Amino acid sequence: MSAEIAHIPVALARCVDLLTPAIVNKSKPYLIDATLGLGGHAKAFLTTFPNLQLIGVDRDSKALEIATAGLSQFSDRTHLFHNTYDQIDSILNQLGITAVDAILFDLGVSSMQLDQADRGFSYSQDAPLDMRMDQSAQLTAEIVLNTYNHGELAKILQNYGEEKFASKIAENIIKARSSGRLKSTKDLAEIVKESIPAPARRTGGNPAKRTFQALRIEVNQELAVLERAIPAALSALSVGGRLVVMSYQSLEDRIVKSHFVQATKSNTPLGLPVDLPNSAASYKLLISSSQAADESEQLSNPRSQSMRLRAIERVAA
């Protein structure tokens, strides 16, 4: 596989802009790229900051392979790990590091994973029902679709895909698997289409999008991993350290927002004019809510259109 796979890092300039104050003027700053992917963001940071040490994490061994080749000129400053991004504590322990200066998360499925038809992430290409980000993992979309009962399937589609027709889709999945009509992503997309009334199919893009998202989240346990990852990332920051998270759907963004709100909350009782000693929040938001990619980027890089970026800084131990 070529390391030249077309890949445009989302909100690159904004990420550099937000994380620079935490990195600049440090003799040996550490950045965790918790979703290394093909290494686009990492390469920009390593190029911009000649003394930067990069800790790159990805659960996809193919992506890691490509990133390793792409970042080979910086091999003396990179530490790459095949792991999920909720394992930050364990990774830092292995390196003997207690805190880092900057952390970046670029969540969701990567361009490479979508573009490789055989991975099964895309509803627009026929492929095996796989959807694993880590191809050494046991659970696949095929196992989910062929072993979960109606209630379990409907719950996944509803909770992770926000799918209004979850029950009907689950019912038709069970019928199709019983008759041997559920073998590929094309079959699944067709079943979803048949399950949704024609008027509802006319808006909101491909009707299979929500089902594929829900299955992908279940297969990779993305939300459960993220729920553990954000607190781990916050506690890994040194004072003055910054965390930037880019989400691509509302479920991810809701988790990030919730943890950020909690982290920036003062423990001083309401009504007091100043924070009591040791009650002030240890973190502050760098952006009051979330930020979208700018208009020109959304036009040139379609993947950036659904992106929401949040950023936070540690201000006290």
N, C-alpha and C positions, 0 to 999 in steps of 0.2 A: 504494500500500500504506500502511496506517495505521501511524503510529508508536505507536498505542495497542494494538498486538498484545499479547495477554496474555503477560506474561513475569515470572517471579519469579526474581531472582538467587539462586543456590544459596549457602548458608552465608554470607550477606552480613555479618551481625553478627560472625561469627568471623573473616572476612577483614579487616574493619576493625580488630578487636581485635588481630590478629596484626601488621598492618602499621603501626598507629598509632605505636609507639615509633620506627620508622625515619623517620616523616614529621614528627611533632610537633616543635615548637621549631626547625624549619629555616626560614630566611627564604624560600627558593625551592626546596622539595622537588620531585623528579621521580618520578612513578609511571608505569611501563609497564603498561598493560592489554594483554597480548599476544594476548588473544582477546576483543576488544571486544564482539562480538555486537551486541545491541541497546542496549548502553551502560548496563545496570542497575547493575553494580558501579561503573563509572566515575562515574556521576551521584552516587551516594552519597558517593564519596570527594571529588569536586569540591565538593559541598555541605558536607561536614563540615570540609574544610580549604580556607579561602578563598584561601590563597597557593599551593595545589598546582598544578603544571604536569602535565598528563596527556599521555602519548604513547600513543595508541590504535592497535592493529594488528588488521586482520582481512583474511582472504583472500576473504571474501564481499562483493562490491560492494553487494548489496542490503542486507545488514545494516549496512554502513558508511553507506549513504544514510540509513537510519532512525536510526542512532546520531548522525549529524551533525545531523539535525533535532532529535532529542531533547536533544542537548547544546548547542544553538545559544546558549543564554544564557551558556555558559562559553567561547564561541569564542575569546576572547582568551587562554585558558589551555589550549587543546587543540591537539594536533598529531596529525592522523589519517592513517594510511597503509594503502593497499591492498597487503597483502603477507602472506607467511607468517611465522610467529613465530620461525623460525630466522634471520631477517634482522635481528636486533636490532643487531648491529655496524654494518651498513650504514645503518640508520635513525639511529642515534646519530651516525654520521659526517656524515650529511646535516644534522643539527641542530647539529653542532659541540659535542656533549656527550660527555664522557669517561666519566661514571659516573652511575648513578641511585640513588635511595634505596629504592625498592620496586618489585617486579614481581609481577604476578598472572597466572596461567594458569588458565583454566577450560576444560578440554580436551573433545574429543568433538564430536558433532553438536549443534547448537543447537536449542532449542525451535522457533524460526522455521523452520529447515530441515526439521524433522520435520513441522511443521504445514502446510507448503506442499506439497500433494500432487504437483504437477508436478515437484518436485525429485527424486523417486524414492527418497528415503531410507527411507520407511515401507513395511513389508510389509503394513500394514492398509489401504492405499489404493492403487487401481490408478493407475499412472502410467508415463511413459517410463522406461527404464532409464538414468538419468542419474547421480545420486549425487555430482556435483561440488560441492565447497564454493565453489570459484572457477569461476564459469561461463564464464570466458574460457579456462580450461584445455582442452587437447585431449582427454585421456583420459576416457572415460565408462564406466559399467558395461556399456553395450551393446557397446562395443569389446572390453572384457575378455571378456565372455561369448561373443562371436562370433569372436574371433581366438585366444585362448589355447588351447593343447592340453590334453589330459587331465591330464598331469603337472603343468603350471603351475597349472591350476584347482584340482586336489586339494591342491597345496602351499599355495596362498593360503587355502583353506578350513580346512586343518589348522592352519597357522601363525597366521593372523589371526583365525580364528573358533573355534579349538580344537574343531573339528567332528569327531566320531568317524566319521561316515559320509561323509567328504570324497570318497573315491574313487567311491562309488556316486552321489553328487550330481553330481560332475564328469562321470561317464559319462552320466547322464541329461540333463545340460545339453547335451552334444554331440549326443546323439540328438535332443533337442527342437529345437536350432538347425538341424539338418540337415533336419528335417521342417517347418520354419517355424512351430514351436509356441512360440517364445520371443520375444515381442514387448513384454512389459510386466512390471511388478513383480508383478502378479497371477499371470502365467504362471510366473514364477520361484518365487514362494512355493508354488505348486501342485506344481512339479517337486520342490522340496525335500521337501515333505510326502510325496509319492509315494516318495521315495528312502529315507525313514527308517521302520524297522519300527514298527508300531502301538504296541507296549509302550513304546518309547523316546519316542514322541510324547506320552505321557500326563503326563510331568513336565517341568518347566523352562520353561514358557511356550511361546510360538509357536515351532514347529520351524524357521522361516525366520530367526529372530533372528540366529543365529550366521553364517549365509551372508551376510545383508545387512551385518552388521558387517565381515566379512572383505572383501567387495567394496568397501565404503566406504573401508576402510583402504588397500586397493590403489589405488583410483582417486585418492585424495588423498595417498598416500604419508605417511600420518599418523605412523607409527612412525619412519620415516627422518627426517622433519622434527623430531620430538620429540627424537631422539637427538642432533641438532645443536643444538637450541634450548636444552636445559638447560645445557650447558657455556657457551653464549653468554650466557645469563641470569646464571649464577653469576659470570662474569668481568666483567659489566657493573655489578655491585653495588659501591657505595662501601663502605668499612668502616662497619659499623653498619647497612648495607642489608639488607633482608629479601626473600625470595622465597617465595610461597605457590603451590602447585600443587594443583589439584583434578582427579582422574582418575575415569573412570567405568567402566573395565574393567581386568582384571588385567594385560594386556599393557602398557598405558600406565603403570600404577602401578609395575610391575616396573622399567621404564626409569628413572622418577623416583627410586625407592628406590636403585637401583644407583649413579646419579650422586651422590646425597646421601651414601651410605655412603662412596664414594670421596673426596668433598670433605671429609668430616669425619674422615678417617683421619690419624693422626699418622705422621710418617716416622721417629720415634725407634724404634730396635730394641726388640723385645719384652724385657721383664725389667728395663729401666732404670726407676728410681723417678720420674724427672722427664723432661720433654721436653728434648732437646738444643736448643741455639740454632738458630733457623730451621727447626726440625723439627715444631713444633706445627701442627695443622691450622688453615687460614685460615677455616674455617666451623664452625658448631655447629648441631646440630638444635634446633629450638624445640619439637618434639613428638617423643617417643622413637620412635614408629612412625608409624602413620597414624590419622586420626580420621574417624569417620563424621558425617553430619549428625545433629542431635539428633532424638529420637523425634517431637516435635511437628512439626518441619519435614518429616520423612519422610512423615507423615500428610497434611500440607497441600500438599506439593509432591512428587509421585511421582518426578520426575526426580532428586531428591536421594538416593533410596534406595540407589543403587549408588555414590554418591560417596565417594571416599577423599581426604582432604586431608593434605598434607605441607608442612612449613615449615622454612626454614633461614635462618641469619643469617651474614653475613660478619663475622668478628671480627679479621681481620688482612689486610694488603695482600698 
